[in-house]
Amino acid sequence: MEYTKATPTDADLVMRLFEMRREPVMRQARNWIAQFHPKNADEVMTVANAFGTQENAYFRQVVSYWEMTVTLALRGAISQDIFVDWNGELFFVYAKFYPFLAELREKMAMPGFLQHCEHFVERVPGGKERVEATVARMAKMAAGKK
């Protein structure tokens, strides 16, 4: 594996992003999303449309965090390689919505829902395969719980 050289700016930025993930409410939101296992687009829509609920706030916080942070790598503000190394959670979160992304975009009337995450996943070497493997792993876990 060949590594690109990180800059001090890259290091500072990934540390700041990590600190943001450690904020108490963000930790709660990340914990909630980790336990959220939607089986279809309608289950996501229920949460997305439940304005005023804690679940909706957590959903919006985590999705918007990843959409914002991945943009830094897409725009070259941070090394794409460093971002991938430090942010495996992005692939996990994106994989939760990946199987019904097109339907979600249509039902939400938001064609840009998770668009930055999608572009990033498609751009990084092995990104799409990583998401597909995560989707398959989550499906096996869900089947084992039944």
Secondary structure by P-SEA (a helix, b strand, c coil): cccccccaaaaaaaaaaaaaaacaaaaaaaaaaaacccccaaaaaaaaaccccaaaaaaaaaaaaaaaaaaaaaaccccaaaaaaccaaaaaaaaaccccaaaaaaaacccccaaaaaaaaacccaaaaaaaaaaaaaaaaaaaac
